[in-house]
Amino acid sequence: MIRLFERELKRAVKAVLSPAIEAVGVNDRALSGPLADTGRWTLLTYHRIIQQVDEDPYRSGMSVRADHFRSQLEFIAGHFDVRPVHEAADLFRTGWTGPRPLLSITFDDGYLDNLEVAAPILSQVGLPASFYITVGGLDAPAPFWWDRVTHAVRTARRREPLDSTEIGLPGAECRWSTAPLARGDLAHALISALWRLPEAEVEPTVARIQAALDGAASPGPTLPPRMDRDGVRALHARGFEIGAHSVSHVNLCLREGDALRAEMADSRRDLEQTLGVPVPGFAYPGGRLDTPVVECARELGFAYALTTDIGTNRRDADPMRLRRIGSPDSPVADFKRAFARALTRDAQPAA
């Protein structure tokens, strides 16, 4: 609850200070250097574009409200040369320079709101984007496990604390409050722990969490739908690049050999068969990668692969380790402030 109070206090302070900072031109001055640097390539990351705040009650960092998204895109359109990732990668590799720095907009996972909310706004503003799709379940999409955990926490009827041993989590015993004001921290802790579990243990543990919390089984705003195969085709038909994002969105660092190769190669093959076009790019699920994972992407012949490492990319960047910047759920003033801070980080060094 202390962390929740600190986060809300920080947001309240930002809400007051950001417009004042924007009004006196601090953000524009901070951006003047990066915006003049055409030797860097920036990739922005989004996951979901939502209409209502109750779709992301615990501020997961994966959602941006539609009005904020539009204002961010309008700023981007006025200051960057925006290209799909595959096109920008080719331009960057050949040493192309233009009057504006390159930027690409990316989406991970394959949520239905990408098609129904994000794509129309992108088209209205006139910007391209690249979408990385988890292909497992495209014929009968079910919510991702982390959304099922969030939904279980949000709708929990349980009032006593939850013990990690009760749901079978290994390691030191943890005990979490289920009080309403503590549920954001609970959801974050459970999802972080599940990412570290062996793949075969994730679904059984999610089921135990759902049972222990006694949450609602019915759908709700915290169970966002995914695109099906027709949705992916529709997104591609609108002119957007489609990339691979694994079959089952697992922690690839926990896979080896043929199992690792299959998770990556099969996701590309599925999309190529679905769309009838080559799929050149890959995004590492959850940003989890190590040297074997990166080398597997290289050996499979992907033209590029995207991380969640924060920063921009110079021309000597390893195309299998491209950095990205996450987009905050904020109006344009605070977006520019956060964007300026991220752009001033050191760009990715040579591999």
C-alpha positions as CSV (number, residue, x, y, z in Angstrom):
1,M,0.0,0.0,0.0
2,I,3.0,2.3,0.6
3,R,4.1,1.7,-3.0
4,L,0.6,2.5,-4.2
5,F,0.5,5.7,-2.3
6,E,3.9,6.7,-3.6
7,R,2.8,6.0,-7.2
8,E,-0.4,8.0,-6.9
9,L,1.4,10.9,-5.2
10,K,3.9,10.9,-8.1
11,R,1.1,11.0,-10.6
12,A,-0.6,13.8,-8.8
13,V,2.6,15.9,-8.8
14,K,3.1,15.2,-12.5
15,A,-0.5,16.3,-13.2
16,V,0.3,19.7,-11.7
17,L,3.9,20.2,-12.9
18,S,3.9,18.7,-16.4
19,P,1.6,21.4,-18.0
20,A,3.6,24.2,-16.3
21,I,6.9,22.7,-17.5
22,E,5.5,22.3,-21.0
23,A,4.2,25.9,-21.0
24,V,7.7,27.4,-20.5
25,G,9.3,25.2,-23.2
26,V,11.4,22.9,-21.0
27,N,10.4,19.8,-22.9
28,D,11.0,21.3,-26.3
29,R,14.5,22.5,-25.3
30,A,15.3,19.0,-23.9
31,L,14.1,17.5,-27.2
32,S,15.9,19.9,-29.5
33,G,19.2,17.9,-29.5
34,P,17.7,14.4,-30.0
35,L,15.3,15.7,-32.7
36,A,18.3,17.1,-34.7
37,D,20.2,13.8,-34.5
38,T,19.3,11.8,-37.7
39,G,21.9,9.2,-36.9
40,R,19.6,7.4,-34.4
41,W,16.5,5.2,-34.9
42,T,13.8,5.2,-32.2
43,L,11.3,2.4,-31.7
44,L,8.2,3.0,-29.5
45,T,6.5,0.1,-27.8
46,Y,2.7,-0.1,-27.2
47,H,0.6,-3.1,-26.1
48,R,-3.0,-2.0,-25.6
49,I,-4.9,1.1,-26.5
50,I,-7.9,1.4,-24.1
51,Q,-11.0,3.5,-23.9
52,Q,-11.6,3.3,-20.1
53,V,-9.3,3.4,-17.1
54,D,-11.0,0.3,-15.6
55,E,-9.5,-1.8,-18.4
56,D,-6.1,-1.4,-16.7
57,P,-6.9,-0.7,-13.0
58,Y,-3.4,-1.4,-11.7
59,R,-1.5,0.8,-14.2
60,S,0.4,-2.2,-15.6
61,G,2.4,-0.1,-18.0
62,M,0.9,-2.0,-21.0
63,S,-2.0,0.3,-21.7
64,V,-2.4,3.8,-23.1
65,R,-5.7,5.6,-23.3
66,A,-7.0,6.4,-26.8
67,D,-7.0,10.1,-26.3
68,H,-3.4,10.0,-25.0
69,F,-2.4,7.8,-27.9
70,R,-3.8,10.2,-30.5
71,S,-2.0,13.2,-29.0
72,Q,1.3,11.2,-28.8
73,L,0.9,10.3,-32.5
74,E,0.2,13.8,-33.5
75,F,3.4,15.0,-31.8
76,I,5.4,12.1,-33.4
77,A,4.0,12.9,-36.9
78,G,5.3,16.5,-36.6
79,H,8.8,15.6,-35.6
80,F,9.9,12.2,-37.0
81,D,10.1,10.3,-40.3
82,V,7.8,7.3,-39.2
83,R,8.3,4.0,-41.1
84,P,7.4,0.4,-40.4
85,V,10.2,-1.5,-38.7
86,H,11.2,-3.6,-41.7
87,E,11.5,-0.5,-43.9
88,A,13.3,1.6,-41.3
89,A,15.7,-1.3,-40.7
90,D,16.6,-1.4,-44.4
91,L,17.0,2.4,-44.6
92,F,19.1,2.5,-41.5
93,R,21.4,-0.3,-42.6
94,T,22.2,1.4,-45.9
95,G,23.2,4.7,-44.3
96,W,20.2,6.7,-45.3
97,T,19.8,10.1,-43.8
98,G,16.9,12.5,-44.0
99,P,15.8,15.8,-42.5
100,R,14.1,14.0,-39.6
101,P,15.2,11.1,-37.4
102,L,13.6,7.7,-38.1
103,L,11.0,6.4,-35.7
104,S,8.9,3.2,-35.8
105,I,5.8,2.4,-33.8
106,T,5.4,-1.2,-32.5
107,F,2.7,-3.2,-30.7
108,D,3.3,-6.5,-29.0
109,D,1.0,-9.5,-28.3
110,G,-2.0,-9.1,-30.6
111,Y,-4.9,-7.6,-28.6
112,L,-8.1,-7.0,-30.3
113,D,-8.0,-3.3,-29.4
114,N,-4.9,-3.0,-31.7
115,L,-7.3,-3.6,-34.6
116,E,-10.4,-1.9,-33.3
117,V,-9.0,1.2,-31.5
118,A,-5.3,1.7,-32.4
119,A,-5.4,1.0,-36.2
120,P,-8.2,3.5,-36.9
121,I,-6.3,6.3,-35.0
122,L,-3.0,5.4,-36.7
123,S,-4.8,5.7,-40.1
124,Q,-6.5,9.0,-39.2
125,V,-3.1,10.5,-38.2
126,G,-1.5,8.9,-41.2
127,L,1.2,6.8,-39.5
128,P,2.3,3.2,-40.1
129,A,3.0,0.7,-37.3
130,S,4.3,-2.8,-36.9
131,F,2.4,-5.4,-34.9
132,Y,4.0,-8.5,-33.3
133,I,1.5,-11.4,-32.9
134,T,1.4,-14.4,-30.5
135,V,0.0,-17.0,-32.8
136,G,-1.0,-19.7,-30.3
137,G,-4.8,-19.8,-30.1
138,L,-5.5,-17.6,-33.1
139,D,-8.3,-19.9,-34.2
140,A,-10.0,-19.7,-30.7
141,P,-8.3,-16.9,-28.8
142,A,-8.3,-17.1,-25.0
143,P,-7.1,-14.3,-22.7
144,F,-3.4,-14.3,-21.9
145,W,-2.4,-15.8,-18.5
146,W,-1.3,-12.5,-17.0
147,D,-4.7,-10.9,-17.8
148,R,-6.4,-13.9,-16.1
149,V,-4.3,-13.2,-13.0
150,T,-5.2,-9.5,-13.1
151,H,-8.8,-10.3,-13.5
152,A,-8.7,-12.8,-10.6
153,V,-7.1,-10.2,-8.4
154,R,-9.5,-7.4,-9.5
155,T,-12.6,-9.5,-8.8
156,A,-11.4,-11.4,-5.8
157,R,-13.9,-12.2,-3.1
158,R,-11.1,-13.4,-0.7
159,R,-10.3,-11.1,2.2
160,E,-7.6,-12.9,4.1
161,P,-3.9,-12.6,2.9
162,L,-2.6,-14.9,0.2
163,D,0.4,-17.1,1.0
164,S,2.8,-18.1,-1.8
165,T,3.0,-21.7,-0.5
166,E,-0.8,-22.0,-0.9
167,I,-0.5,-21.5,-4.6
168,G,2.6,-23.5,-4.9
169,L,5.2,-20.8,-5.7
170,P,8.8,-21.9,-5.0
171,G,11.3,-20.0,-3.0
172,A,11.1,-18.0,0.1
173,E,7.6,-17.8,1.6
174,C,5.7,-14.6,0.7
175,R,2.4,-13.3,2.2
176,W,0.4,-10.7,0.3
177,S,-2.6,-8.6,1.4
178,T,-5.7,-8.9,-0.7
179,A,-7.1,-5.6,0.6
180,P,-8.4,-3.4,-2.3
181,L,-5.7,-0.8,-2.0
182,A,-3.0,-3.5,-2.1
183,R,-4.2,-5.4,-5.1
184,G,-2.1,-3.7,-7.6
185,D,1.0,-4.8,-5.7
186,L,-0.5,-8.3,-5.5
187,A,-1.1,-8.6,-9.2
188,H,2.4,-7.3,-10.0
189,A,4.0,-9.8,-7.5
190,L,2.1,-12.8,-8.9
191,I,2.8,-12.0,-12.5
192,S,6.5,-11.4,-11.8
193,A,6.7,-14.8,-10.0
194,L,4.9,-16.6,-12.8
195,W,7.3,-15.4,-15.4
196,R,10.1,-17.2,-13.6
197,L,8.3,-20.6,-13.4
198,P,9.0,-23.4,-15.8
199,E,6.6,-23.3,-18.7
200,A,4.6,-26.4,-17.6
201,E,3.9,-25.0,-14.2
202,V,2.4,-21.6,-15.3
203,E,-1.1,-22.7,-16.2
204,P,-1.6,-24.9,-13.1
205,T,-0.4,-22.1,-10.9
206,V,-2.7,-19.6,-12.6
207,A,-5.6,-22.0,-11.9
208,R,-4.6,-22.2,-8.2
209,I,-4.4,-18.4,-8.0
210,Q,-7.9,-18.2,-9.5
211,A,-9.3,-20.7,-7.0
212,A,-7.6,-19.2,-4.0
213,L,-8.8,-15.7,-4.8
214,D,-12.3,-16.8,-5.6
215,G,-12.6,-14.3,-8.3
216,A,-15.4,-13.8,-10.9
217,A,-15.5,-16.3,-13.7
218,S,-17.5,-14.0,-15.9
219,P,-15.7,-11.7,-18.5
220,G,-15.0,-8.2,-17.6
221,P,-12.9,-5.2,-18.6
222,T,-9.7,-6.8,-17.1
223,L,-10.1,-9.8,-19.5
224,P,-9.2,-8.1,-22.8
225,P,-9.9,-10.1,-26.0
226,R,-7.2,-11.0,-28.4
227,M,-7.3,-10.9,-32.2
228,D,-8.2,-14.0,-34.0
229,R,-6.8,-15.1,-37.4
230,D,-9.2,-13.0,-39.4
231,G,-8.3,-10.0,-37.2
232,V,-4.6,-10.4,-38.1
233,R,-5.5,-10.6,-41.8
234,A,-7.7,-7.5,-41.4
235,L,-4.8,-5.6,-39.7
236,H,-2.4,-6.6,-42.5
237,A,-5.0,-5.6,-45.2
238,R,-5.0,-2.1,-43.7
239,G,-1.3,-1.9,-44.7
240,F,0.3,-2.6,-41.3
241,E,3.4,-4.7,-40.9
242,I,2.9,-8.0,-39.1
243,G,5.8,-9.6,-37.1
244,A,6.2,-12.8,-35.1
245,H,6.0,-12.9,-31.3
246,S,6.4,-16.6,-30.6
247,V,3.7,-19.3,-30.5
248,S,2.8,-19.3,-26.8
249,H,4.4,-16.2,-25.3
250,V,6.7,-18.1,-23.1
251,N,9.9,-17.1,-21.4
252,L,12.3,-18.1,-24.2
253,C,15.3,-18.2,-21.8
254,L,13.7,-21.3,-20.3
255,R,13.7,-23.2,-23.6
256,E,16.6,-24.9,-25.3
257,G,17.5,-26.5,-28.6
258,D,14.7,-27.7,-30.9
259,A,12.0,-26.5,-28.5
260,L,13.4,-22.9,-28.6
261,R,13.7,-23.0,-32.4
262,A,10.2,-24.3,-32.8
263,E,8.7,-21.6,-30.6
264,M,10.3,-18.9,-32.8
265,A,10.2,-20.5,-36.3
266,D,6.7,-21.9,-36.0
267,S,5.3,-18.5,-35.1
268,R,6.8,-17.0,-38.3
269,R,5.6,-20.0,-40.4
270,D,2.0,-19.7,-39.1
271,L,1.9,-16.0,-39.9
272,E,3.4,-16.4,-43.4
273,Q,0.8,-19.1,-44.2
274,T,-2.0,-16.9,-42.8
275,L,-1.0,-13.8,-44.7
276,G,0.8,-15.1,-47.8
277,V,3.7,-12.8,-47.3
278,P,7.2,-13.0,-45.7
279,V,7.4,-12.1,-42.0
280,P,10.9,-10.6,-41.5
281,G,10.8,-9.6,-37.8
282,F,10.5,-11.0,-34.3
283,A,9.8,-9.5,-30.9
284,Y,11.1,-11.4,-27.8
285,P,8.1,-12.2,-25.5
286,G,8.2,-10.1,-22.4
287,G,11.6,-8.9,-23.5
288,R,13.2,-12.0,-22.0
289,L,16.3,-13.0,-23.9
290,D,19.8,-14.3,-23.4
291,T,22.6,-15.2,-25.8
292,P,21.2,-18.5,-27.0
293,V,17.8,-16.9,-27.7
294,V,19.4,-14.1,-29.7
295,E,21.6,-16.5,-31.6
296,C,18.6,-18.6,-32.4
297,A,16.8,-15.6,-33.9
298,R,19.9,-14.9,-36.0
299,E,20.3,-18.5,-37.2
300,L,16.6,-18.7,-38.2
301,G,17.2,-15.8,-40.5
302,F,15.1,-13.1,-39.0
303,A,16.0,-9.7,-40.4
304,Y,15.7,-8.1,-37.0
305,A,14.5,-8.8,-33.5
306,L,13.1,-6.4,-30.9
307,T,14.0,-6.2,-27.2
308,T,12.4,-4.2,-24.4
309,D,15.8,-2.7,-23.4
310,I,15.3,1.0,-23.1
311,G,17.1,3.2,-25.6
312,T,17.6,4.2,-29.2
313,N,19.7,2.5,-31.9
314,R,22.8,3.7,-33.7
315,R,23.8,2.3,-37.1
316,D,26.2,-0.2,-35.5
317,A,23.3,-1.7,-33.4
318,D,22.9,-5.5,-33.5
319,P,19.7,-6.0,-35.5
320,M,18.9,-9.0,-33.2
321,R,19.0,-6.7,-30.2
322,L,17.1,-3.5,-31.2
323,R,16.2,-1.3,-28.3
324,R,12.8,0.3,-27.8
325,I,11.1,2.9,-25.6
326,G,7.9,2.2,-23.8
327,S,5.1,4.8,-24.2
328,P,3.5,6.1,-21.0
329,D,-0.2,6.5,-20.5
330,S,0.0,10.3,-20.4
331,P,-1.0,13.4,-22.3
332,V,1.5,14.9,-24.7
333,A,3.2,17.2,-22.2
334,D,4.3,14.3,-19.9
335,F,4.9,12.1,-22.9
336,K,7.4,14.6,-24.2
337,R,9.1,14.8,-20.9
338,A,9.5,11.1,-20.6
339,F,10.4,10.8,-24.2
340,A,13.2,13.4,-23.9
341,R,14.6,11.5,-20.9
342,A,14.6,8.3,-22.8
343,L,16.2,9.8,-25.9
344,T,19.1,11.2,-24.0
345,R,20.2,7.7,-22.9
346,D,23.2,6.3,-24.6
347,A,22.3,4.6,-27.8
348,Q,23.0,0.9,-28.2
349,P,26.7,0.1,-28.6
350,A,28.1,-2.1,-31.3
351,A,27.6,-5.9,-30.8
